[in-house]
């Protein structure tokens, strides 16, 4: 069982992270892979959204408001941005389930 508010926060944060990949990771008409991994350990859900795009860099022509990562940081217990073992860009979020 997961509280309704927690489930809503998880859904919104993961959707936002995936949207960021679609909008920002692959410039121009090119597209590429988007990965989502989720694990639960000791009542903590960890979700990792990854891509092989250009990384997390400012984009002056961004179609969004730039609120995605701050929103995710507010919804999740923790937020980490980094590079995975295969040089993919990763957004790692954790959520307390209990």
N, C-alpha and C positions, 0 to 999 in steps of 0.2 A: 504494500500500500504506500502510495505517495500522495501527500497533500495536494489538493487541487491547485493551490497557488504555486507550489514548487513545480508541479508538472507544467503549468502554464509558463513559468520562468524558463524551464528547460527548453520547451518547444520554441519559444521566442528567441532565446539565445542561439540555439543551433540553427534555426532558420536564418537568423541574421548573419551568422558566420558563413553559412552556405551561400547566401546571397552575395556576400563580399567576394567570394571566389568567383561567382558567375560574372559579377560586374567589374572586378578589379584585377583578377589574376592573369587573365589572358587578353592583352590589348588587341584591338583590331578585330578582324573577322575570325581569327584563330580561337580555338577552344582547346581544352585539355581536361585531364582527369580531376575529379573532386572525390576525395575519400572521407569517410566518416567512420570512426571507431568508437565504441563505447564499452566501458568496463565498470563493474561494480565491485568494490572492496570495502568491507567494514562500513557499510551504509553510506559510502561516498561514490557517486557516479562521476566518472571522468569521461568526457567526450572530446575527441580530437578531430578537427576538421582540417584536411590537408589538401594541398595542390602542388603542382610543379610549375607554377606560373612565375611571375616576375618578383615575387616577394612583397612584403608590406612596405610600400614606398608612397610618399605623397603623390597625388595625382591632381594637377591643377584643373583639369577638365572633368573632374568627378561629377557624375550625374546625381550623387547623393549629397546629404547634408553633413557627412562626416561624423555621424553620431553612432555608427554601428559598434565600434569597439568600446566606446564609453558605455553604451547600453549593455553590452555583454558583461562588462566589468561590474556593472550595478546588479545584474541579475544573478551572476555566478558567485560562488564562494571565493573562487580564485580564477584568474585569467593569466595565461602565459602565452607569449608569442615567441616563436623560435623556428629552428630548422630541425627536421627529423633526420633519421639515420641515412636516408637516401637523398639528402639535400632538398627535400620538399619543405615548403612553408607550412607551419603548423600553428593552429589556434587551439590551445588546450584549456578546457574549462572544467571546473569541478563543482559539484552540487551535493549538498548534504541531504540525504533522503530521509533520515530519521528526525 
